[in-house]
Amino acid sequence: MNFIFSLLYAPFVFILLRYFDVKIISIIIFLISLIWLLLLKNKRDMATLFPLFYLAIALFAFFSDTFLVLKTIPLFIAIFYALFILLSYFQKKSYIMYFAQKISKSPIGKKEKEYIHQSTLFWFAISIINVLVHLFFYVEVNLEFWIYYSSFGWYILFGLAGGIQFVHRRYVFLRREDV
């Protein structure tokens, strides 16, 4: 659900801006977020943070009556994601390790666990690049650039980074003799 909402958020807001003012759009986002939160009522994990975040931003946008508040959501999500990756590195509970263990068909060895833990810094760097690009499009006047990057552009950035990580692991890490 987070993926779908983040993918559709920017074009949805852009289309609504053609027909409604910021207060009406804020109410619509608030109601959608409230429904989303209610659908997650049995969840106790971080999944509920996203609809709560959208609810808070919708309220703030309603009372401030400015579009820039609505435009901050993708930027704030990028910042939170970068901080989450960094925190997972320092807690030695790598977010990347979690996914690697889910998709791995065999147990992950000690050397590879170290490699994955260190690669969390690479993903943090990519997430900082993502924040900077979001920030650039946030202050950029052209809404179309913001829509494209906030909708799917950042998925392309992370997809390219995933490709780089895959190539590095396969052709550098796995070819070392001590692995």
VMD Tcl script that builds the backbone (N, CA, C; Angstrom):
set m [mol new atoms 537]
animate dup $m
set s [atomselect $m all]
$s set {name element resname resid chain x y z} {
  {N N MET 1 A 0.828 -1.193 0.000}
  {CA C MET 1 A 0.000 0.000 0.000}
  {C C MET 1 A 0.875 1.261 0.000}
  {N N ASN 2 A 1.983 1.227 0.781}
  {CA C ASN 2 A 2.893 2.383 0.804}
  {C C ASN 2 A 3.421 2.684 -0.586}
  {N N PHE 3 A 3.774 1.604 -1.311}
  {CA C PHE 3 A 4.318 1.746 -2.664}
  {C C PHE 3 A 3.295 2.423 -3.576}
  {N N ILE 4 A 2.068 1.963 -3.553}
  {CA C ILE 4 A 1.022 2.507 -4.422}
  {C C ILE 4 A 0.742 3.969 -4.069}
  {N N PHE 5 A 0.642 4.245 -2.771}
  {CA C PHE 5 A 0.341 5.613 -2.346}
  {C C PHE 5 A 1.462 6.568 -2.731}
  {N N SER 6 A 2.707 6.141 -2.527}
  {CA C SER 6 A 3.821 7.027 -2.871}
  {C C SER 6 A 3.953 7.204 -4.376}
  {N N LEU 7 A 3.600 6.186 -5.133}
  {CA C LEU 7 A 3.667 6.263 -6.589}
  {C C LEU 7 A 2.604 7.211 -7.145}
  {N N LEU 8 A 1.436 7.192 -6.558}
  {CA C LEU 8 A 0.316 7.981 -7.081}
  {C C LEU 8 A 0.146 9.348 -6.426}
  {N N TYR 9 A 0.845 9.597 -5.332}
  {CA C TYR 9 A 0.627 10.822 -4.574}
  {C C TYR 9 A 0.833 12.091 -5.412}
  {N N ALA 10 A 2.006 12.244 -6.012}
  {CA C ALA 10 A 2.319 13.486 -6.737}
  {C C ALA 10 A 1.367 13.737 -7.911}
  {N N PRO 11 A 1.125 12.748 -8.793}
  {CA C PRO 11 A 0.179 13.049 -9.878}
  {C C PRO 11 A -1.241 13.289 -9.360}
  {N N PHE 12 A -1.613 12.598 -8.286}
  {CA C PHE 12 A -2.931 12.782 -7.686}
  {C C PHE 12 A -3.097 14.222 -7.195}
  {N N VAL 13 A -2.111 14.723 -6.465}
  {CA C VAL 13 A -2.158 16.097 -5.954}
  {C C VAL 13 A -2.152 17.087 -7.118}
  {N N PHE 14 A -1.327 16.821 -8.125}
  {CA C PHE 14 A -1.249 17.709 -9.278}
  {C C PHE 14 A -2.600 17.809 -9.998}
  {N N ILE 15 A -3.252 16.686 -10.215}
  {CA C ILE 15 A -4.564 16.685 -10.882}
  {C C ILE 15 A -5.597 17.400 -10.025}
  {N N LEU 16 A -5.590 17.128 -8.722}
  {CA C LEU 16 A -6.548 17.786 -7.832}
  {C C LEU 16 A -6.353 19.300 -7.801}
  {N N LEU 17 A -5.095 19.749 -7.934}
  {CA C LEU 17 A -4.828 21.197 -7.915}
  {C C LEU 17 A -5.492 21.928 -9.073}
  {N N ARG 18 A -5.776 21.214 -10.131}
  {CA C ARG 18 A -6.436 21.837 -11.281}
  {C C ARG 18 A -7.903 22.156 -10.998}
  {N N TYR 19 A -8.488 21.416 -10.044}
  {CA C TYR 19 A -9.918 21.539 -9.802}
  {C C TYR 19 A -10.288 22.049 -8.404}
  {N N PHE 20 A -9.370 21.909 -7.451}
  {CA C PHE 20 A -9.699 22.244 -6.063}
  {C C PHE 20 A -8.596 23.095 -5.445}
  {N N ASP 21 A -8.959 23.777 -4.360}
  {CA C ASP 21 A -7.946 24.519 -3.621}
  {C C ASP 21 A -7.254 23.597 -2.611}
  {N N VAL 22 A -6.237 24.116 -1.938}
  {CA C VAL 22 A -5.404 23.315 -1.034}
  {C C VAL 22 A -6.220 22.737 0.123}
  {N N LYS 23 A -7.176 23.486 0.628}
  {CA C LYS 23 A -7.985 22.986 1.748}
  {C C LYS 23 A -8.782 21.739 1.352}
  {N N ILE 24 A -9.391 21.755 0.196}
  {CA C ILE 24 A -10.164 20.593 -0.268}
  {C C ILE 24 A -9.239 19.399 -0.508}
  {N N ILE 25 A -8.098 19.654 -1.110}
  {CA C ILE 25 A -7.125 18.580 -1.357}
  {C C ILE 25 A -6.648 18.005 -0.024}
  {N N SER 26 A -6.426 18.862 0.954}
  {CA C SER 26 A -5.998 18.398 2.273}
  {C C SER 26 A -7.054 17.506 2.906}
  {N N ILE 27 A -8.302 17.869 2.756}
  {CA C ILE 27 A -9.390 17.044 3.298}
  {C C ILE 27 A -9.421 15.690 2.593}
  {N N ILE 28 A -9.259 15.687 1.288}
  {CA C ILE 28 A -9.260 14.432 0.518}
  {C C ILE 28 A -8.102 13.541 0.966}
  {N N ILE 29 A -6.906 14.111 1.093}
  {CA C ILE 29 A -5.742 13.328 1.541}
  {C C ILE 29 A -5.956 12.842 2.971}
  {N N PHE 30 A -6.540 13.675 3.807}
  {CA C PHE 30 A -6.838 13.280 5.179}
  {C C PHE 30 A -7.779 12.076 5.206}
  {N N LEU 31 A -8.845 12.136 4.422}
  {CA C LEU 31 A -9.822 11.041 4.404}
  {C C LEU 31 A -9.215 9.745 3.852}
  {N N ILE 32 A -8.453 9.856 2.783}
  {CA C ILE 32 A -7.789 8.671 2.216}
  {C C ILE 32 A -6.819 8.078 3.232}
  {N N SER 33 A -6.071 8.922 3.912}
  {CA C SER 33 A -5.105 8.457 4.911}
  {C C SER 33 A -5.807 7.821 6.106}
  {N N LEU 34 A -6.938 8.385 6.490}
  {CA C LEU 34 A -7.713 7.833 7.598}
  {C C LEU 34 A -8.241 6.440 7.248}
  {N N ILE 35 A -8.757 6.292 6.041}
  {CA C ILE 35 A -9.225 4.973 5.581}
  {C C ILE 35 A -8.060 3.992 5.548}
  {N N TRP 36 A -6.923 4.448 5.036}
  {CA C TRP 36 A -5.721 3.622 4.974}
  {C C TRP 36 A -5.314 3.169 6.379}
  {N N LEU 37 A -5.328 4.100 7.320}
  {CA C LEU 37 A -4.971 3.769 8.702}
  {C C LEU 37 A -5.957 2.763 9.298}
  {N N LEU 38 A -7.226 2.946 9.037}
  {CA C LEU 38 A -8.229 2.012 9.560}
  {C C LEU 38 A -8.068 0.613 8.962}
  {N N LEU 39 A -7.644 0.539 7.712}
  {CA C LEU 39 A -7.386 -0.766 7.098}
  {C C LEU 39 A -6.190 -1.469 7.746}
  {N N LEU 40 A -5.320 -0.702 8.358}
  {CA C LEU 40 A -4.139 -1.251 9.023}
  {C C LEU 40 A -4.325 -1.381 10.532}
  {N N LYS 41 A -5.546 -1.347 11.009}
  {CA C LYS 41 A -5.795 -1.288 12.452}
  {C C LYS 41 A -5.200 -2.463 13.226}
  {N N ASN 42 A -5.045 -3.619 12.600}
  {CA C ASN 42 A -4.483 -4.778 13.294}
  {C C ASN 42 A -2.969 -4.848 13.197}
  {N N LYS 43 A -2.368 -3.921 12.475}
  {CA C LYS 43 A -0.913 -3.902 12.323}
  {C C LYS 43 A -0.296 -3.118 13.472}
  {N N ARG 44 A 0.821 -3.604 13.967}
  {CA C ARG 44 A 1.513 -2.895 15.050}
  {C C ARG 44 A 2.924 -2.514 14.633}
  {N N ASP 45 A 3.245 -2.676 13.387}
  {CA C ASP 45 A 4.597 -2.356 12.946}
  {C C ASP 45 A 4.654 -0.947 12.373}
  {N N MET 46 A 5.707 -0.678 11.663}
  {CA C MET 46 A 5.925 0.663 11.130}
  {C C MET 46 A 4.984 1.014 9.976}
  {N N ALA 47 A 4.198 0.067 9.507}
  {CA C ALA 47 A 3.284 0.331 8.391}
  {C C ALA 47 A 2.294 1.437 8.725}
  {N N THR 48 A 1.943 1.576 9.989}
  {CA C THR 48 A 0.971 2.599 10.376}
  {C C THR 48 A 1.579 4.003 10.417}
  {N N LEU 49 A 2.897 4.100 10.384}
  {CA C LEU 49 A 3.522 5.422 10.422}
  {C C LEU 49 A 3.214 6.244 9.167}
  {N N PHE 50 A 3.156 5.580 8.015}
  {CA C PHE 50 A 2.912 6.311 6.776}
  {C C PHE 50 A 1.537 6.976 6.746}
  {N N PRO 51 A 0.451 6.248 7.026}
  {CA C PRO 51 A -0.839 6.964 7.019}
  {C C PRO 51 A -0.923 8.033 8.105}
  {N N LEU 52 A -0.290 7.801 9.253}
  {CA C LEU 52 A -0.275 8.832 10.295}
  {C C LEU 52 A 0.479 10.072 9.824}
  {N N PHE 53 A 1.562 9.855 9.126}
  {CA C PHE 53 A 2.343 10.963 8.578}
  {C C PHE 53 A 1.507 11.757 7.570}
  {N N TYR 54 A 0.835 11.053 6.665}
  {CA C TYR 54 A -0.008 11.727 5.674}
  {C C TYR 54 A -1.150 12.478 6.357}
  {N N LEU 55 A -1.707 11.912 7.421}
  {CA C LEU 55 A -2.760 12.597 8.176}
  {C C LEU 55 A -2.236 13.907 8.757}
  {N N ALA 56 A -1.064 13.855 9.368}
  {CA C ALA 56 A -0.488 15.053 9.978}
  {C C ALA 56 A -0.200 16.132 8.931}
  {N N ILE 57 A 0.371 15.738 7.810}
  {CA C ILE 57 A 0.676 16.711 6.752}
  {C C ILE 57 A -0.616 17.296 6.183}
  {N N ALA 58 A -1.635 16.457 6.013}
  {CA C ALA 58 A -2.918 16.946 5.499}
  {C C ALA 58 A -3.513 17.992 6.448}
  {N N LEU 59 A -3.436 17.735 7.744}
  {CA C LEU 59 A -3.938 18.710 8.717}
  {C C LEU 59 A -3.135 20.014 8.663}
  {N N PHE 60 A -1.822 19.871 8.616}
  {CA C PHE 60 A -0.964 21.056 8.559}
  {C C PHE 60 A -1.228 21.851 7.277}
  {N N ALA 61 A -1.393 21.155 6.158}
  {CA C ALA 61 A -1.677 21.833 4.882}
  {C C ALA 61 A -3.035 22.528 4.938}
  {N N PHE 62 A -4.003 21.886 5.589}
  {CA C PHE 62 A -5.339 22.480 5.700}
  {C C PHE 62 A -5.265 23.804 6.458}
  {N N PHE 63 A -4.579 23.800 7.592}
  {CA C PHE 63 A -4.540 25.009 8.415}
  {C C PHE 63 A -3.581 26.070 7.878}
  {N N SER 64 A -2.547 25.663 7.171}
  {CA C SER 64 A -1.625 26.649 6.603}
  {C C SER 64 A -2.101 27.150 5.242}
  {N N ASP 65 A -2.955 26.350 4.595}
  {CA C ASP 65 A -3.533 26.697 3.294}
  {C C ASP 65 A -2.459 26.993 2.242}
  {N N THR 66 A -1.418 26.164 2.216}
  {CA C THR 66 A -0.362 26.347 1.222}
  {C C THR 66 A 0.010 25.009 0.580}
  {N N PHE 67 A 0.220 25.056 -0.718}
  {CA C PHE 67 A 0.567 23.858 -1.482}
  {C C PHE 67 A 1.934 23.304 -1.096}
  {N N LEU 68 A 2.859 24.179 -0.717}
  {CA C LEU 68 A 4.209 23.730 -0.390}
  {C C LEU 68 A 4.213 22.671 0.713}
  {N N VAL 69 A 3.260 22.732 1.613}
  {CA C VAL 69 A 3.173 21.710 2.659}
  {C C VAL 69 A 2.857 20.353 2.034}
  {N N LEU 70 A 1.932 20.316 1.093}
  {CA C LEU 70 A 1.611 19.054 0.412}
  {C C LEU 70 A 2.796 18.555 -0.406}
  {N N LYS 71 A 3.558 19.481 -0.919}
  {CA C LYS 71 A 4.713 19.130 -1.749}
  {C C LYS 71 A 5.866 18.553 -0.919}
  {N N THR 72 A 5.836 18.751 0.395}
  {CA C THR 72 A 6.920 18.261 1.253}
  {C C THR 72 A 6.847 16.767 1.539}
  {N N ILE 73 A 5.713 16.155 1.358}
  {CA C ILE 73 A 5.560 14.744 1.754}
  {C C ILE 73 A 6.623 13.844 1.136}
  {N N PRO 74 A 6.826 13.855 -0.180}
  {CA C PRO 74 A 7.877 12.978 -0.721}
  {C C PRO 74 A 9.268 13.299 -0.170}
  {N N LEU 75 A 9.548 14.584 0.066}
  {CA C LEU 75 A 10.842 14.968 0.633}
  {C C LEU 75 A 10.998 14.409 2.044}
  {N N PHE 76 A 9.976 14.550 2.873}
  {CA C PHE 76 A 10.048 14.029 4.241}
  {C C PHE 76 A 10.164 12.507 4.263}
  {N N ILE 77 A 9.468 11.834 3.380}
  {CA C ILE 77 A 9.582 10.377 3.318}
  {C C ILE 77 A 11.009 9.983 2.940}
  {N N ALA 78 A 11.606 10.699 1.999}
  {CA C ALA 78 A 12.997 10.424 1.611}
  {C C ALA 78 A 13.939 10.650 2.791}
  {N N ILE 79 A 13.714 11.700 3.558}
  {CA C ILE 79 A 14.546 11.979 4.735}
  {C C ILE 79 A 14.385 10.872 5.777}
  {N N PHE 80 A 13.154 10.486 6.051}
  {CA C PHE 80 A 12.911 9.415 7.030}
  {C C PHE 80 A 13.545 8.106 6.585}
  {N N TYR 81 A 13.464 7.816 5.308}
  {CA C TYR 81 A 14.057 6.588 4.778}
  {C C TYR 81 A 15.580 6.620 4.952}
  {N N ALA 82 A 16.203 7.750 4.661}
  {CA C ALA 82 A 17.661 7.878 4.827}
  {C C ALA 82 A 18.048 7.702 6.293}
  {N N LEU 83 A 17.300 8.328 7.187}
  {CA C LEU 83 A 17.589 8.189 8.615}
  {C C LEU 83 A 17.375 6.757 9.097}
  {N N PHE 84 A 16.366 6.095 8.570}
  {CA C PHE 84 A 16.088 4.709 8.932}
  {C C PHE 84 A 17.235 3.792 8.505}
  {N N ILE 85 A 17.758 4.009 7.317}
  {CA C ILE 85 A 18.898 3.213 6.838}
  {C C ILE 85 A 20.120 3.471 7.713}
  {N N LEU 86 A 20.387 4.725 8.027}
  {CA C LEU 86 A 21.537 5.053 8.859}
  {C C LEU 86 A 21.383 4.458 10.259}
  {N N LEU 87 A 20.227 4.572 10.827}
  {CA C LEU 87 A 19.964 4.006 12.151}
  {C C LEU 87 A 20.145 2.492 12.142}
  {N N SER 88 A 19.677 1.835 11.090}
  {CA C SER 88 A 19.830 0.377 11.009}
  {C C SER 88 A 21.305 -0.011 10.929}
  {N N TYR 89 A 22.124 0.841 10.328}
  {CA C TYR 89 A 23.566 0.578 10.267}
  {C C TYR 89 A 24.179 0.650 11.661}
  {N N PHE 90 A 23.870 1.709 12.397}
  {CA C PHE 90 A 24.463 1.877 13.722}
  {C C PHE 90 A 23.937 0.871 14.740}
  {N N GLN 91 A 22.734 0.406 14.545}
  {CA C GLN 91 A 22.188 -0.613 15.448}
  {C C GLN 91 A 22.646 -2.020 15.066}
  {N N LYS 92 A 23.377 -2.104 13.975}
  {CA C LYS 92 A 23.864 -3.383 13.443}
  {C C LYS 92 A 22.704 -4.350 13.155}
  {N N LYS 93 A 21.571 -3.776 12.790}
  {CA C LYS 93 A 20.407 -4.538 12.340}
  {C C LYS 93 A 20.044 -3.999 10.966}
  {N N SER 94 A 20.928 -4.251 10.039}
  {CA C SER 94 A 20.811 -3.663 8.718}
  {C C SER 94 A 19.477 -3.985 8.055}
  {N N TYR 95 A 18.877 -2.934 7.583}
  {CA C TYR 95 A 17.645 -3.034 6.809}
  {C C TYR 95 A 17.897 -3.859 5.547}
  {N N ILE 96 A 19.063 -3.719 4.971}
  {CA C ILE 96 A 19.444 -4.465 3.776}
  {C C ILE 96 A 19.579 -5.950 4.121}
  {N N MET 97 A 20.128 -6.262 5.300}
  {CA C MET 97 A 20.275 -7.656 5.746}
  {C C MET 97 A 18.910 -8.325 5.862}
  {N N TYR 98 A 17.953 -7.600 6.361}
  {CA C TYR 98 A 16.596 -8.138 6.502}
  {C C TYR 98 A 16.074 -8.640 5.155}
  {N N PHE 99 A 16.227 -7.818 4.112}
  {CA C PHE 99 A 15.764 -8.219 2.785}
  {C C PHE 99 A 16.636 -9.311 2.186}
  {N N ALA 100 A 17.935 -9.247 2.429}
  {CA C ALA 100 A 18.839 -10.276 1.902}
  {C C ALA 100 A 18.484 -11.645 2.482}
  {N N GLN 101 A 18.171 -11.692 3.762}
  {CA C GLN 101 A 17.807 -12.964 4.387}
  {C C GLN 101 A 16.468 -13.479 3.875}
  {N N LYS 102 A 15.581 -12.576 3.539}
  {CA C LYS 102 A 14.282 -12.992 3.005}
  {C C LYS 102 A 14.397 -13.621 1.620}
  {N N ILE 103 A 15.298 -13.099 0.787}
  {CA C ILE 103 A 15.382 -13.595 -0.583}
  {C C ILE 103 A 16.467 -14.646 -0.786}
  {N N SER 104 A 17.328 -14.819 0.209}
  {CA C SER 104 A 18.421 -15.787 0.072}
  {C C SER 104 A 17.894 -17.214 0.186}
  {N N LYS 105 A 18.379 -18.070 -0.705}
  {CA C LYS 105 A 17.953 -19.469 -0.696}
  {C C LYS 105 A 18.790 -20.309 0.271}
  {N N SER 106 A 19.940 -19.770 0.660}
  {CA C SER 106 A 20.822 -20.488 1.588}
  {C C SER 106 A 21.233 -19.532 2.708}
  {N N PRO 107 A 21.733 -20.087 3.808}
  {CA C PRO 107 A 22.160 -19.207 4.912}
  {C C PRO 107 A 23.280 -18.258 4.461}
  {N N ILE 108 A 23.257 -17.073 5.006}
  {CA C ILE 108 A 24.247 -16.061 4.646}
  {C C ILE 108 A 25.447 -16.207 5.577}
  {N N GLY 109 A 26.641 -16.334 4.969}
  {CA C GLY 109 A 27.867 -16.518 5.736}
  {C C GLY 109 A 28.313 -15.252 6.445}
  {N N LYS 110 A 29.300 -15.422 7.332}
  {CA C LYS 110 A 29.802 -14.310 8.145}
  {C C LYS 110 A 30.382 -13.194 7.280}
  {N N LYS 111 A 31.206 -13.545 6.293}
  {CA C LYS 111 A 31.827 -12.529 5.425}
  {C C LYS 111 A 30.760 -11.761 4.641}
  {N N GLU 112 A 29.761 -12.498 4.151}
  {CA C GLU 112 A 28.703 -11.827 3.393}
  {C C GLU 112 A 27.858 -10.946 4.306}
  {N N LYS 113 A 27.649 -11.358 5.540}
  {CA C LYS 113 A 26.922 -10.505 6.492}
  {C C LYS 113 A 27.684 -9.202 6.717}
  {N N GLU 114 A 28.999 -9.296 6.829}
  {CA C GLU 114 A 29.818 -8.092 6.975}
  {C C GLU 114 A 29.708 -7.207 5.730}
  {N N TYR 115 A 29.752 -7.846 4.562}
  {CA C TYR 115 A 29.624 -7.107 3.303}
  {C C TYR 115 A 28.262 -6.394 3.235}
  {N N ILE 116 A 27.223 -7.111 3.593}
  {CA C ILE 116 A 25.874 -6.520 3.556}
  {C C ILE 116 A 25.777 -5.372 4.554}
  {N N HIS 117 A 26.343 -5.561 5.730}
  {CA C HIS 117 A 26.313 -4.493 6.731}
  {C C HIS 117 A 27.038 -3.249 6.209}
  {N N GLN 118 A 28.206 -3.449 5.601}
  {CA C GLN 118 A 28.952 -2.309 5.053}
  {C C GLN 118 A 28.222 -1.682 3.865}
  {N N SER 119 A 27.507 -2.492 3.099}
  {CA C SER 119 A 26.782 -1.939 1.951}
  {C C SER 119 A 25.614 -1.055 2.386}
  {N N THR 120 A 25.239 -1.141 3.651}
  {CA C THR 120 A 24.210 -0.248 4.169}
  {C C THR 120 A 24.659 1.209 4.029}
  {N N LEU 121 A 25.959 1.448 4.151}
  {CA C LEU 121 A 26.485 2.814 3.952}
  {C C LEU 121 A 26.301 3.274 2.504}
  {N N PHE 122 A 26.470 2.331 1.557}
  {CA C PHE 122 A 26.216 2.650 0.150}
  {C C PHE 122 A 24.759 3.070 -0.023}
  {N N TRP 123 A 23.848 2.308 0.589}
  {CA C TRP 123 A 22.424 2.622 0.463}
  {C C TRP 123 A 22.073 3.917 1.180}
  {N N PHE 124 A 22.783 4.221 2.247}
  {CA C PHE 124 A 22.575 5.500 2.906}
  {C C PHE 124 A 22.997 6.636 1.968}
  {N N ALA 125 A 24.138 6.475 1.300}
  {CA C ALA 125 A 24.602 7.489 0.345}
  {C C ALA 125 A 23.585 7.669 -0.781}
  {N N ILE 126 A 23.055 6.581 -1.290}
  {CA C ILE 126 A 22.029 6.660 -2.345}
  {C C ILE 126 A 20.787 7.375 -1.811}
  {N N SER 127 A 20.419 7.072 -0.572}
  {CA C SER 127 A 19.230 7.728 -0.010}
  {C C SER 127 A 19.469 9.222 0.217}
  {N N ILE 128 A 20.703 9.614 0.512}
  {CA C ILE 128 A 21.028 11.049 0.642}
  {C C ILE 128 A 20.947 11.723 -0.725}
  {N N ILE 129 A 21.425 11.047 -1.758}
  {CA C ILE 129 A 21.280 11.581 -3.121}
  {C C ILE 129 A 19.802 11.759 -3.437}
  {N N ASN 130 A 18.999 10.780 -3.043}
  {CA C ASN 130 A 17.552 10.865 -3.244}
  {C C ASN 130 A 16.968 12.078 -2.521}
  {N N VAL 131 A 17.394 12.317 -1.292}
  {CA C VAL 131 A 16.913 13.479 -0.529}
  {C C VAL 131 A 17.298 14.770 -1.248}
  {N N LEU 132 A 18.529 14.837 -1.729}
  {CA C LEU 132 A 18.983 16.052 -2.414}
  {C C LEU 132 A 18.208 16.296 -3.710}
  {N N VAL 133 A 17.922 15.239 -4.442}
  {CA C VAL 133 A 17.125 15.399 -5.670}
  {C C VAL 133 A 15.705 15.835 -5.308}
  {N N HIS 134 A 15.125 15.215 -4.284}
  {CA C HIS 134 A 13.796 15.641 -3.830}
  {C C HIS 134 A 13.811 17.108 -3.416}
  {N N LEU 135 A 14.849 17.507 -2.694}
  {CA C LEU 135 A 14.965 18.894 -2.249}
  {C C LEU 135 A 15.064 19.845 -3.438}
  {N N PHE 136 A 15.846 19.459 -4.432}
  {CA C PHE 136 A 15.967 20.279 -5.636}
  {C C PHE 136 A 14.602 20.459 -6.301}
  {N N PHE 137 A 13.860 19.365 -6.457}
  {CA C PHE 137 A 12.555 19.469 -7.112}
  {C C PHE 137 A 11.513 20.131 -6.214}
  {N N TYR 138 A 11.740 20.107 -4.915}
  {CA C TYR 138 A 10.847 20.806 -3.999}
  {C C TYR 138 A 10.938 22.322 -4.208}
  {N N VAL 139 A 12.158 22.817 -4.347}
  {CA C VAL 139 A 12.322 24.266 -4.527}
  {C C VAL 139 A 12.172 24.685 -5.985}
  {N N GLU 140 A 12.290 23.754 -6.904}
  {CA C GLU 140 A 12.124 24.032 -8.330}
  {C C GLU 140 A 10.668 24.418 -8.602}
  {N N VAL 141 A 10.472 25.402 -9.420}
  {CA C VAL 141 A 9.127 25.898 -9.712}
  {C C VAL 141 A 8.349 24.935 -10.612}
  {N N ASN 142 A 9.031 24.248 -11.504}
  {CA C ASN 142 A 8.374 23.372 -12.464}
  {C C ASN 142 A 7.768 22.152 -11.758}
  {N N LEU 143 A 6.456 22.104 -11.691}
  {CA C LEU 143 A 5.762 21.011 -11.010}
  {C C LEU 143 A 5.899 19.675 -11.731}
  {N N GLU 144 A 6.082 19.709 -13.037}
  {CA C GLU 144 A 6.186 18.446 -13.778}
  {C C GLU 144 A 7.401 17.638 -13.345}
  {N N PHE 145 A 8.536 18.290 -13.126}
  {CA C PHE 145 A 9.723 17.582 -12.654}
  {C C PHE 145 A 9.459 16.955 -11.293}
  {N N TRP 146 A 8.815 17.720 -10.421}
  {CA C TRP 146 A 8.471 17.212 -9.088}
  {C C TRP 146 A 7.563 15.995 -9.195}
  {N N ILE 147 A 6.574 16.076 -10.075}
  {CA C ILE 147 A 5.635 14.955 -10.243}
  {C C ILE 147 A 6.367 13.711 -10.716}
  {N N TYR 148 A 7.195 13.841 -11.735}
  {CA C TYR 148 A 7.890 12.680 -12.283}
  {C C TYR 148 A 8.846 12.059 -11.270}
  {N N TYR 149 A 9.651 12.893 -10.621}
  {CA C TYR 149 A 10.614 12.315 -9.682}
  {C C TYR 149 A 9.927 11.769 -8.438}
  {N N SER 150 A 8.956 12.489 -7.893}
  {CA C SER 150 A 8.267 12.049 -6.680}
  {C C SER 150 A 7.421 10.808 -6.922}
  {N N SER 151 A 6.990 10.604 -8.155}
  {CA C SER 151 A 6.170 9.437 -8.457}
  {C C SER 151 A 7.018 8.202 -8.709}
  {N N PHE 152 A 7.879 8.274 -9.725}
  {CA C PHE 152 A 8.637 7.068 -10.073}
  {C C PHE 152 A 10.116 7.300 -10.308}
  {N N GLY 153 A 10.545 8.538 -10.373}
  {CA C GLY 153 A 11.959 8.818 -10.625}
  {C C GLY 153 A 12.871 8.248 -9.565}
  {N N TRP 154 A 12.446 8.351 -8.309}
  {CA C TRP 154 A 13.294 7.837 -7.236}
  {C C TRP 154 A 13.357 6.318 -7.258}
  {N N TYR 155 A 12.356 5.654 -7.804}
  {CA C TYR 155 A 12.427 4.193 -7.966}
  {C C TYR 155 A 13.505 3.836 -8.995}
  {N N ILE 156 A 13.640 4.671 -10.002}
  {CA C ILE 156 A 14.691 4.443 -11.012}
  {C C ILE 156 A 16.062 4.605 -10.356}
  {N N LEU 157 A 16.230 5.649 -9.531}
  {CA C LEU 157 A 17.497 5.854 -8.822}
  {C C LEU 157 A 17.853 4.626 -7.984}
  {N N PHE 158 A 16.902 4.139 -7.201}
  {CA C PHE 158 A 17.174 2.983 -6.351}
  {C C PHE 158 A 17.341 1.703 -7.175}
  {N N GLY 159 A 16.654 1.602 -8.294}
  {CA C GLY 159 A 16.845 0.455 -9.182}
  {C C GLY 159 A 18.249 0.433 -9.775}
  {N N LEU 160 A 18.730 1.597 -10.218}
  {CA C LEU 160 A 20.101 1.690 -10.733}
  {C C LEU 160 A 21.114 1.364 -9.640}
  {N N ALA 161 A 20.869 1.851 -8.432}
  {CA C ALA 161 A 21.767 1.542 -7.317}
  {C C ALA 161 A 21.749 0.044 -7.005}
  {N N GLY 162 A 20.577 -0.571 -7.106}
  {CA C GLY 162 A 20.490 -2.017 -6.912}
  {C C GLY 162 A 21.300 -2.763 -7.960}
  {N N GLY 163 A 21.269 -2.279 -9.190}
  {CA C GLY 163 A 22.080 -2.877 -10.255}
  {C C GLY 163 A 23.566 -2.751 -9.966}
  {N N ILE 164 A 23.979 -1.596 -9.487}
  {CA C ILE 164 A 25.389 -1.388 -9.122}
  {C C ILE 164 A 25.782 -2.324 -7.980}
  {N N GLN 165 A 24.913 -2.430 -6.989}
  {CA C GLN 165 A 25.184 -3.324 -5.852}
  {C C GLN 165 A 25.311 -4.771 -6.321}
  {N N PHE 166 A 24.415 -5.188 -7.206}
  {CA C PHE 166 A 24.448 -6.558 -7.737}
  {C C PHE 166 A 25.756 -6.825 -8.475}
  {N N VAL 167 A 26.148 -5.908 -9.353}
  {CA C VAL 167 A 27.387 -6.070 -10.125}
  {C C VAL 167 A 28.596 -6.093 -9.187}
  {N N HIS 168 A 28.635 -5.197 -8.222}
  {CA C HIS 168 A 29.751 -5.166 -7.274}
  {C C HIS 168 A 29.841 -6.468 -6.482}
  {N N ARG 169 A 28.718 -6.937 -6.001}
  {CA C ARG 169 A 28.722 -8.185 -5.231}
  {C C ARG 169 A 29.202 -9.343 -6.084}
  {N N ARG 170 A 28.683 -9.425 -7.282}
  {CA C ARG 170 A 28.987 -10.563 -8.149}
  {C C ARG 170 A 30.422 -10.547 -8.679}
  {N N TYR 171 A 30.886 -9.381 -9.115}
  {CA C TYR 171 A 32.177 -9.324 -9.787}
  {C C TYR 171 A 33.332 -8.836 -8.907}
  {N N VAL 172 A 33.034 -8.333 -7.733}
  {CA C VAL 172 A 34.115 -7.892 -6.842}
  {C C VAL 172 A 34.110 -8.733 -5.563}
  {N N PHE 173 A 33.013 -8.674 -4.817}
  {CA C PHE 173 A 32.961 -9.359 -3.527}
  {C C PHE 173 A 33.078 -10.873 -3.660}
  {N N LEU 174 A 32.283 -11.497 -4.506}
  {CA C LEU 174 A 32.292 -12.959 -4.605}
  {C C LEU 174 A 33.558 -13.511 -5.262}
  {N N ARG 175 A 34.336 -12.668 -5.921}
  {CA C ARG 175 A 35.576 -13.135 -6.547}
  {C C ARG 175 A 36.794 -13.045 -5.635}
  {N N ARG 176 A 36.587 -12.458 -4.461}
  {CA C ARG 176 A 37.685 -12.410 -3.518}
  {C C ARG 176 A 37.934 -13.818 -2.976}
  {N N GLU 177 A 39.172 -14.124 -2.692}
  {CA C GLU 177 A 39.544 -15.474 -2.264}
  {C C GLU 177 A 39.093 -15.806 -0.842}
  {N N ASP 178 A 38.927 -14.803 -0.011}
  {CA C ASP 178 A 38.588 -15.081 1.381}
  {C C ASP 178 A 37.081 -15.184 1.642}
  {N N VAL 179 A 36.278 -15.224 0.603}
  {CA C VAL 179 A 34.809 -15.308 0.788}
  {C C VAL 179 A 34.382 -16.762 0.796}
}
mol reanalyze $m
mol bondsrecalc $m
mol representation Tube
mol addrep $m
